Amino acid sequence: MSTLNYRPGSEFIALDDFDGARDAAAPAARLAEVRRRGEAFRERLLRDSNVLYYRSIDLITAPYPVRYGLRDAASVASPYMNILNRLFVVQYQTPVGVKTLLFSPSDIDANAQTPFFRELANTRFRPLLEKVLVPFRRTVEEALAMTGISPAQVDYISYDHLHTQDVRKWLGTKGRKGYFPNARLLVMRQEWEAAKALLPPQAMWYCPDGIADVDPQKVILLDGGAVKLGAGVALVHTPGHTEGNHSLVAKTPDGLLVTSENGVCADAYAPQASKIPGVKDYARTYGLEVIMNANTLESSNDQYISMVLEKTIAGPAKDNPAFCNVVPSSELHPNMFFPGLAPTFSFGELSFGTPVLA
């Protein structure tokens, strides 16, 4: 097992904590081994120092099918829910200085060209629907300005996976300078390679040409089960929703916060405590520990195991221990037009520490 100590002169550390954890033929054995490794990983990372700065900032709400967000668990009349996408700004210490990571910086205009959402909006009632279903909108540029951190300070951007994402505005392309001139993309190799050669069921969820013509030097491909980026922060491979999905883990004064889109609300990780109609009974009937965000189901067994890993690493939420410290990158958000579809517990926007400014 790897330690979480730095190698001299190294910024990233490839961790072997989860190597081989999913090798068993029996799914239940894989789950047990991943849970055991997750508990050990949690204990070691809790001994690390906190990140210097952590802030989550609301970006935009969007309609999303209930059958995907809560699979078949919710007993509600509405076929849609609202999800709220957030930007996560994390600064942390490394052997080569303070680094700034933006997690889930969504180019909301370009992302709207994702085939699924483009077709969803293809109606003559779109102007009215946008006022009702997208009542809140903030750009990444506006969100970052709220922190005082300059675009040039951003060292890395990352996403748990590349569904709906267009990174060209941020990283630049041939003949076009990126908004974050010094930033590089941290992405699992499997996610990057898959995004270049998608099957039709995947392609409907990826932004057309979202990674086209990006300078390869702007992309850092990650391999293995986990990578430590710096003090108190790591990326953990959590496959299933997509093959190259990964989760952000950050140590804060409130404990380890884990972020991805594997689940769309705290209820998804603690369905036994949910007050969303049907969710608790559904989980009890089928013995489910988690409720998956199931729009693609590239590998449902892996996604289920990954969500258990996320909640194991995260541990209980400080303000409500019935739920886990998993903060979804796109979270179920209340809307009067979607009755019964509000999270039982929500973290809202979070802020810890003080930003390090240039």
C-alpha positions in Angstrom: 0.0 0.0 0.0 1.2 3.5 -0.8 1.7 6.2 1.7 0.6 9.8 1.3 4.0 11.3 1.7 5.7 13.4 -1.0 8.6 12.2 -3.0 11.3 14.9 -3.1 10.7 17.3 -6.0 7.5 15.6 -7.1 4.2 17.5 -7.5 1.8 14.6 -8.2 2.0 11.2 -6.5 0.5 8.1 -8.1 -1.1 6.1 -5.4 -1.5 2.3 -5.5 -4.2 2.2 -2.8 -6.9 0.8 -5.1 -4.7 -1.2 -7.5 -6.3 -4.6 -8.1 -9.2 -3.8 -5.8 -11.8 -4.7 -8.5 -10.1 -7.8 -9.8 -12.3 -10.4 -8.1 -14.8 -12.2 -10.3 -17.6 -11.8 -7.7 -19.1 -8.3 -7.6 -19.8 -8.6 -3.9 -16.1 -9.4 -3.3 -15.1 -6.4 -5.3 -17.4 -4.2 -3.3 -16.0 -5.5 0.0 -12.4 -5.0 -1.1 -13.1 -1.5 -2.4 -14.8 -0.6 0.9 -11.9 -1.9 2.9 -9.4 0.1 0.8 -11.6 3.2 1.0 -11.6 3.1 4.8 -7.8 2.9 4.9 -7.5 5.7 2.4 -9.8 7.8 4.4 -7.9 7.3 7.7 -4.6 8.3 6.0 -5.9 11.4 4.2 -7.6 12.6 7.5 -4.0 12.8 8.9 -3.0 15.2 6.1 -3.3 19.0 6.4 -6.3 20.8 5.1 -6.4 22.4 1.7 -5.6 26.2 1.8 -8.9 27.3 0.2 -12.1 25.5 -0.8 -15.1 27.2 -2.3 -18.1 25.9 -4.2 -20.1 28.4 -6.3 -23.5 28.0 -8.0 -23.4 28.3 -11.8 -26.6 27.2 -13.5 -29.7 25.1 -13.1 -31.0 22.8 -15.8 -33.8 20.3 -16.3 -32.8 16.6 -16.0 -35.0 13.4 -16.3 -35.9 11.9 -13.0 -35.5 8.4 -14.4 -31.8 9.2 -14.8 -31.1 11.3 -11.7 -32.8 8.9 -9.3 -33.2 6.0 -11.6 -36.5 4.3 -10.7 -36.5 5.2 -7.1 -38.6 8.4 -6.9 -42.4 8.1 -6.8 -43.3 11.5 -8.3 -45.5 12.8 -11.1 -42.9 15.0 -12.8 -40.7 13.4 -15.4 -38.1 16.1 -14.7 -36.1 17.5 -11.9 -33.8 20.5 -11.7 -30.1 20.1 -11.1 -27.7 22.9 -10.1 -24.2 22.8 -11.5 -21.4 24.2 -9.3 -17.8 25.3 -9.7 -15.3 24.1 -7.1 -12.2 26.2 -6.5 -9.5 24.5 -4.5 -6.0 25.8 -3.6 -3.5 23.6 -1.9 0.2 23.3 -1.0 2.7 21.3 -3.1 6.5 20.9 -3.0 6.6 23.4 -5.8 4.3 26.0 -4.3 0.6 26.8 -4.0 -1.6 25.4 -6.8 -5.1 26.3 -7.9 -7.5 23.8 -9.3 -11.0 24.5 -10.8 -13.2 21.4 -10.6 -16.2 21.3 -13.0 -15.7 24.7 -14.7 -18.6 24.4 -17.2 -18.7 26.6 -20.3 -22.5 26.8 -20.0 -23.1 28.3 -23.5 -21.0 25.7 -25.3 -22.2 22.9 -23.2 -25.8 23.6 -24.3 -24.8 22.0 -27.6 -24.6 18.6 -26.0 -27.1 16.6 -28.2 -29.3 15.5 -25.4 -29.8 19.0 -24.0 -30.0 20.6 -27.4 -32.9 18.3 -28.3 -34.5 18.9 -24.9 -34.5 22.7 -25.6 -35.7 22.3 -29.2 -39.2 23.7 -28.6 -41.0 26.9 -29.5 -41.7 27.4 -25.8 -37.9 27.6 -25.1 -37.9 31.3 -24.0 -40.6 30.6 -21.4 -39.1 27.3 -20.3 -35.7 28.9 -19.8 -37.2 31.5 -17.4 -38.9 28.8 -15.5 -36.3 26.0 -15.5 -33.1 28.0 -15.7 -33.9 30.9 -13.3 -30.3 31.1 -12.2 -27.2 31.6 -14.3 -23.6 32.6 -13.5 -20.6 32.1 -15.7 -17.3 30.6 -14.6 -15.6 33.9 -15.2 -18.1 35.6 -12.8 -17.7 32.9 -10.2 -13.9 33.0 -10.2 -14.0 36.8 -9.9 -15.9 36.4 -6.7 -12.8 34.7 -5.2 -10.3 37.3 -6.3 -8.2 34.6 -8.0 -7.0 35.7 -11.5 -7.4 33.5 -14.6 -3.6 33.4 -14.8 -3.4 31.8 -11.4 -5.4 28.7 -12.4 -3.0 25.8 -12.8 -5.4 23.0 -13.4 -9.0 22.3 -14.5 -10.7 19.0 -14.1 -14.1 17.3 -14.3 -15.2 14.0 -12.8 -16.0 13.0 -16.5 -16.4 14.9 -19.8 -20.2 14.6 -20.3 -21.5 17.9 -21.7 -18.1 19.6 -21.3 -16.3 21.8 -23.8 -12.8 22.7 -22.6 -11.6 24.7 -25.6 -12.6 28.1 -24.2 -10.5 27.5 -21.1 -7.4 25.8 -22.6 -7.4 27.3 -26.0 -6.9 25.7 -29.4 -4.7 26.3 -32.4 -4.8 30.1 -33.0 -7.0 30.7 -30.0 -5.6 31.6 -26.6 -7.3 30.0 -23.6 -9.1 32.0 -20.9 -6.8 30.3 -18.4 -3.5 30.8 -20.1 -1.5 28.6 -17.7 -4.1 25.9 -17.0 -3.8 22.2 -17.9 -6.5 19.6 -17.9 -6.3 16.7 -15.4 -8.2 13.8 -16.9 -8.1 10.0 -16.6 -6.5 8.5 -19.7 -9.6 6.2 -20.3 -11.9 9.2 -20.2 -9.8 11.2 -22.7 -9.4 8.3 -25.1 -13.1 7.4 -24.9 -14.2 11.0 -25.6 -12.3 10.8 -28.9 -14.0 7.6 -30.1 -17.6 7.5 -28.7 -20.3 5.0 -29.3 -23.8 6.5 -30.1 -25.2 5.9 -26.6 -22.3 7.9 -25.2 -22.1 10.6 -27.9 -25.5 12.1 -27.0 -24.0 13.2 -23.7 -20.7 14.6 -24.9 -20.4 18.1 -26.4 -19.5 17.9 -30.1 -15.8 18.8 -30.6 -15.5 19.7 -26.9 -11.9 18.5 -26.9 -11.0 19.1 -30.5 -7.7 20.8 -31.4 -6.6 21.2 -27.8 -2.8 21.3 -27.5 -1.7 17.9 -26.1 0.7 19.7 -23.8 -2.3 21.2 -22.1 -3.6 17.8 -21.1 -2.2 15.6 -18.3 -3.4 12.0 -18.6 -3.8 10.1 -15.3 -3.6 6.4 -14.8 -4.3 4.2 -11.8 -6.7 4.2 -8.9 -5.7 7.5 -7.3 -3.4 10.5 -7.7 -2.5 12.9 -4.9 -2.2 16.4 -6.2 -0.9 18.1 -3.1 -1.6 18.5 0.7 -5.1 17.4 1.4 -6.3 16.8 -2.1 -6.5 13.8 -4.4 -8.3 12.5 -7.4 -9.7 8.9 -7.1 -10.7 6.8 -10.1 -14.4 6.0 -9.7 -15.5 4.2 -12.9 -19.0 3.3 -13.9 -20.9 6.4 -14.8 -18.2 6.6 -17.4 -15.1 4.3 -17.7 -12.8 7.2 -16.9 -14.8 8.9 -14.1 -12.9 10.3 -11.2 -13.8 12.0 -7.9 -12.3 15.0 -6.2 -11.3 14.4 -2.5 -10.4 17.5 -0.5 -9.7 17.8 3.2 -11.4 20.7 4.9 -12.3 21.8 8.4 -15.6 19.9 7.9 -13.7 16.7 7.0 -13.1 15.0 3.7 -15.4 16.4 1.0 -15.9 14.1 -2.1 -17.3 15.5 -5.3 -18.5 13.8 -8.5 -21.8 13.4 -10.5 -22.2 9.7 -9.6 -25.1 10.7 -7.5 -27.2 13.9 -7.8 -28.0 14.5 -4.1 -27.2 13.5 -0.6 -30.2 11.3 -0.7 -28.5 9.2 -3.4 -25.7 8.2 -0.9 -28.0 7.7 2.1 -31.4 6.7 0.6 -32.5 5.2 4.0 -32.7 8.8 5.3 -34.4 10.3 2.2 -37.7 12.1 2.4 -38.0 12.2 -1.4 -41.2 10.2 -2.2 -40.4 6.6 -2.9 -36.6 6.7 -2.5 -36.4 5.1 1.0 -38.9 2.4 0.2 -37.2 1.6 -3.1 -33.8 1.3 -1.5 -35.3 -0.9 1.3 -37.1 -3.2 -1.1 -34.0 -3.9 -3.2 -31.4 -3.6 -0.5 -29.7 -0.7 -2.2 -27.0 1.3 -0.4 -26.9 4.1 -3.1 -29.1 5.4 -5.9 -27.1 5.9 -9.1 -27.2 8.8 -11.6 -28.1 6.5 -14.4 -28.2 8.4 -17.7 -25.6 6.2 -19.5 -25.1 3.1 -17.3 -21.7 2.4 -19.0 -21.1 0.0 -16.1 -23.7 -0.1 -13.4 -21.9 -2.6 -11.1 -18.8 -0.4 -11.2 -20.8 2.8 -10.6 -22.5 1.3 -7.6 -19.2 0.2 -6.1 -17.7 3.6 -6.9 -20.5 5.4 -5.0 -19.9 3.2 -2.0 -16.2 4.1 -2.2 -17.1 7.8 -2.3 -19.3 7.6 0.8 -16.7 5.5 2.6 -14.0 8.0 1.9 -16.2 11.0 2.8 -17.7 9.7 6.0 -20.6 11.4 7.7 -21.6 15.0 7.1 -20.7 17.3 10.0 -24.1 19.1 10.1 -26.2 15.9 9.5 -24.5 12.6 10.2 -27.4 10.7 8.6 -25.9 11.8 5.3 -22.4 11.6 3.8 -19.8 14.2 3.0 -20.4 13.8 -0.7 -21.0 17.1 -2.4 -22.4 16.5 -6.0 -21.0 18.6 -8.8 -24.6 18.8 -10.1 -27.1 18.6 -7.3 -30.9 18.2 -7.2 -32.3 21.6 -6.7 -35.9 22.6 -5.5 -38.2 24.0 -8.1 -41.9 24.7 -7.6 -42.8 23.1 -10.9 -41.3 19.8 -9.8 -43.1 19.0 -6.5 -41.5 16.4 -4.2 -38.1 16.8 -5.9 -35.9 18.5 -3.3 -32.9 17.0 -1.5 -33.5 16.0 2.1 -30.2 17.5 3.0 -28.0 19.9 1.0 -24.6 21.5 1.5 -25.3 24.6 -0.5 -22.4 26.8 -1.3 -19.3 26.1 0.8 -16.3 28.2 1.7 -13.2 27.3 3.8 -10.0 29.3 4.2 -8.8 32.4 2.5 -7.7 32.5 -1.2 -4.1 32.9 -2.0 -3.9 35.8 -4.5 -1.1 36.6 -6.9 
